[in-house]
Amino acid sequence: MRPSPAPLVDDDARQADRAPVDATHCRLVLLMSRGREGMGKRERERRRVQRQEAKRLRRETIASETEVIDNAVEARLMDEFRVLSEGHAAGRVPELAYKRERQRIFLELGIPDTDG
């Protein structure tokens, strides 16, 4: 005896039997299908962002330390120039020594010496 053919059921009836698929389920299936490859990519991206943040913090720290050092050096040079100028005005520092020291101080400060 031959098996009887399967009853004909239209596609609409089959779809009605299925459970509705929501967006969360679709995302979950998509993530699961990506498997370890997707997880590895997210991990690499997270590490890359962490490295960028660490570099940014190092650059900011170095810049602020350099700025503090520069401010201290600038203050020291300005004080040195003040003492030099007062000594020259009082006649304790000869003209040639004054010009030479002023030029050195201005050069270290990055100021053009127009009188030298």
trRosetta pair geometry for C-beta under 8 A, 3 or more apart (Angstrom, degrees):
i j d omega theta_ij theta_ji phi_ij phi_ji
9 13 5.0 -106 178 76 100 133
9 14 6.1 113 120 -52 118 90
10 13 5.3 98 64 4 73 102
10 14 7.6 -139 104 -3 42 89
11 14 5.6 -56 -152 36 41 113
11 15 6.3 37 155 -18 72 105
12 15 5.9 -56 -148 38 32 109
12 16 6.5 37 153 -25 64 105
13 16 5.7 -52 -151 30 32 115
13 17 7.0 35 151 -22 61 101
14 17 5.8 -56 -160 28 35 112
14 18 7.2 34 148 -22 65 101
15 18 5.7 -50 -155 26 41 113
18 21 7.9 -18 144 -34 116 92
21 25 5.4 -121 -161 79 75 134
21 26 6.3 84 157 -56 110 92
22 25 5.1 100 58 7 72 102
22 26 7.3 -132 103 -5 40 89
23 26 5.5 -53 -150 35 37 114
23 27 6.4 35 154 -18 69 103
24 27 5.8 -54 -149 36 32 109
24 28 6.2 33 152 -20 65 107
25 28 5.6 -55 -148 37 31 113
25 29 6.3 31 155 -18 65 105
26 29 5.9 -55 -148 37 29 109
26 30 6.3 30 153 -20 64 108
27 30 5.5 -55 -147 38 31 113
27 31 6.2 30 155 -17 66 106
28 31 5.9 -53 -145 38 29 108
28 32 6.2 27 156 -17 64 109
29 32 5.7 -57 -145 40 29 110
29 33 6.2 30 155 -22 64 107
30 33 5.8 -56 -148 34 28 110
30 34 6.6 29 153 -20 62 104
31 34 5.7 -54 -152 32 34 111
31 38 6.3 -140 -148 97 64 159
32 35 6.9 32 174 -70 40 60
34 37 5.7 -115 173 70 75 94
34 38 3.2 47 135 -28 131 130
34 39 7.8 144 115 -19 103 67
35 38 6.5 123 60 18 36 94
35 39 7.3 -76 137 3 40 103
36 39 5.3 -59 -146 43 42 112
36 40 5.8 47 155 -26 74 104
37 40 5.8 -54 -148 34 27 112
37 41 6.5 27 153 -20 61 105
38 41 5.7 -52 -148 34 32 112
38 42 6.5 31 154 -17 65 104
39 42 5.8 -54 -149 37 33 110
39 43 6.3 33 152 -20 65 107
40 43 5.6 -56 -147 37 31 112
40 44 6.3 32 154 -19 66 105
41 44 5.8 -52 -147 36 31 111
41 45 6.3 32 153 -18 64 107
42 45 5.7 -55 -147 38 31 113
42 46 6.3 34 153 -22 65 105
43 46 5.7 -51 -147 34 31 112
43 47 6.5 29 154 -16 64 105
44 47 5.8 -55 -148 38 31 109
44 48 6.2 35 152 -23 65 106
45 48 5.6 -52 -146 34 31 114
45 49 6.5 31 155 -18 64 104
46 49 5.9 -55 -151 35 30 110
46 50 6.5 31 151 -19 63 107
47 50 5.5 -55 -149 37 34 114
47 51 6.4 35 153 -20 67 103
48 51 5.8 -53 -150 34 31 110
48 52 6.5 32 152 -18 64 105
49 52 5.7 -52 -149 36 33 113
49 53 6.4 34 152 -20 65 105
50 53 5.7 -54 -149 36 32 112
50 54 6.4 33 153 -19 65 105
51 54 5.7 -54 -148 36 33 112
51 55 6.4 34 154 -19 66 105
52 55 5.8 -55 -149 36 31 111
52 56 6.3 33 153 -21 65 106
53 56 5.6 -53 -148 34 31 113
53 57 6.4 31 154 -18 64 105
54 57 5.8 -55 -149 37 31 111
54 58 6.4 32 152 -19 65 105
55 58 5.7 -54 -149 36 32 111
55 59 6.3 32 154 -19 66 105
56 59 5.8 -54 -149 36 30 110
56 60 6.4 29 153 -17 64 107
57 60 5.7 -55 -147 38 31 111
57 61 6.2 32 155 -20 65 107
58 61 5.7 -56 -148 36 30 112
58 62 6.2 28 156 -17 66 107
59 62 5.9 -56 -146 39 29 109
59 63 6.1 29 156 -19 65 109
60 63 5.7 -56 -144 38 29 111
60 64 6.3 24 159 -16 65 107
61 64 6.0 -58 -147 38 27 105
61 65 6.3 25 156 -16 64 109
62 65 5.8 -57 -146 39 29 110
62 66 6.1 30 156 -19 65 108
63 66 5.8 -55 -146 37 28 111
63 67 6.3 32 154 -22 63 107
64 67 5.5 -51 -147 35 33 115
64 68 6.5 35 153 -20 64 102
65 68 5.7 -53 -150 34 33 111
65 69 6.4 31 152 -16 66 105
66 69 5.7 -54 -147 40 32 110
66 70 6.0 35 153 -21 66 108
67 70 5.6 -52 -143 38 29 113
67 71 6.3 32 155 -21 63 104
68 71 5.7 -53 -149 35 29 111
68 72 6.5 28 152 -17 63 106
69 72 5.7 -57 -150 37 32 111
69 73 6.2 30 153 -17 67 107
70 73 5.7 -54 -143 39 31 110
70 74 6.0 32 156 -20 65 108
71 74 5.7 -53 -143 38 28 112
71 75 6.3 30 156 -20 63 106
72 75 5.8 -53 -147 35 29 111
72 76 6.4 30 153 -19 63 106
73 76 5.7 -55 -149 36 31 112
73 77 6.3 27 155 -16 66 107
73 108 7.7 -121 161 157 112 113
74 77 5.9 -56 -146 39 30 108
74 78 6.2 29 156 -19 65 108
74 109 6.5 91 -127 -123 80 90
75 78 5.8 -55 -144 37 29 110
75 79 6.3 29 155 -18 63 107
76 79 5.8 -58 -150 37 29 110
76 80 6.3 31 151 -21 64 107
77 80 5.4 -52 -146 36 33 115
77 81 6.3 34 153 -19 65 103
77 105 5.3 151 -171 -156 99 91
77 108 5.7 -158 -113 97 146 122
77 109 5.4 -177 121 -66 149 101
78 81 5.7 -51 -148 36 32 111
78 82 6.5 38 150 -24 64 102
78 109 7.6 91 -64 -98 75 137
79 82 5.5 -48 -149 31 34 115
79 83 6.5 32 153 -16 65 103
80 83 5.9 -54 -150 37 31 109
80 84 6.3 33 151 -20 64 109
80 105 6.0 -165 96 -109 113 128
81 84 5.4 -54 -145 39 33 115
81 85 6.1 33 156 -20 67 106
81 102 6.9 82 -132 -120 96 70
81 105 4.8 153 -75 151 102 160
82 85 5.9 -56 -147 37 27 108
82 86 6.3 26 155 -17 63 108
83 86 5.8 -55 -147 38 30 110
83 87 6.2 30 154 -19 64 108
84 87 5.8 -58 -149 37 28 111
84 88 6.3 26 154 -18 64 107
84 93 6.3 45 -161 -55 66 176
84 98 6.4 141 169 -133 101 73
84 101 5.3 -155 -135 114 146 135
84 102 6.6 -179 126 -70 143 76
84 105 7.2 -154 18 -23 155 152
85 88 5.7 -53 -145 37 31 111
85 89 6.2 31 156 -18 65 107
85 98 7.9 93 -98 -152 45 111
85 102 8.0 80 -72 -93 83 110
86 89 5.8 -54 -144 38 30 110
86 90 6.2 21 157 -11 64 111
87 90 5.9 -63 -144 44 28 105
87 92 4.3 -82 -165 72 84 109
87 93 4.0 75 120 -20 108 113
87 98 7.8 -168 90 -95 95 100
88 91 7.7 47 -180 -70 29 20
88 92 7.5 -87 -66 57 24 68
88 93 4.4 -56 -76 67 66 112
88 95 7.6 92 -148 -97 109 45
88 98 4.2 71 -99 -109 133 139
93 97 5.4 -124 -176 90 87 115
93 98 4.9 110 126 -70 115 93
93 101 7.7 -66 -171 28 139 142
94 97 4.8 84 62 15 86 106
94 98 6.7 -148 94 -11 40 91
95 98 5.6 -58 -148 35 27 115
95 99 6.4 23 158 -17 65 105
96 99 6.0 -54 -147 35 30 107
96 100 6.3 27 156 -17 64 109
97 100 5.8 -56 -145 39 30 111
97 101 6.1 24 159 -12 66 111
98 101 6.2 -63 -146 42 24 104
98 102 6.0 25 157 -20 64 112
99 102 5.7 -55 -141 38 27 112
99 103 6.2 30 158 -21 63 107
99 115 7.7 -125 -124 117 93 95
99 116 5.5 139 -169 -122 93 88
100 103 5.9 -56 -152 34 26 111
100 104 6.6 26 151 -18 62 106
101 104 5.6 -53 -148 35 35 113
101 105 6.2 32 155 -17 68 106
102 105 5.8 -56 -146 39 30 109
102 106 6.1 27 157 -16 66 109
102 113 6.5 124 128 -132 93 127
102 115 7.6 -25 123 75 146 112
102 116 6.4 -172 95 -72 106 118
103 106 5.9 -56 -142 40 27 109
103 107 6.1 32 156 -24 63 108
103 113 5.0 -46 -114 -40 69 175
103 116 4.4 113 -83 -134 106 164
104 107 5.7 -56 -148 34 27 113
104 108 6.5 23 155 -15 63 106
105 108 5.9 -58 -151 38 30 108
105 109 6.3 21 153 -12 65 111
106 109 5.6 -61 -145 44 32 108
106 111 4.5 -91 -158 75 84 95
106 112 7.1 -13 161 124 123 8
106 113 4.3 126 83 -68 158 97
106 116 7.4 -164 40 -9 146 138
107 110 7.7 37 179 -71 29 29
107 113 7.2 -37 -50 -22 74 119
113 116 3.9 8 136 16 126 121
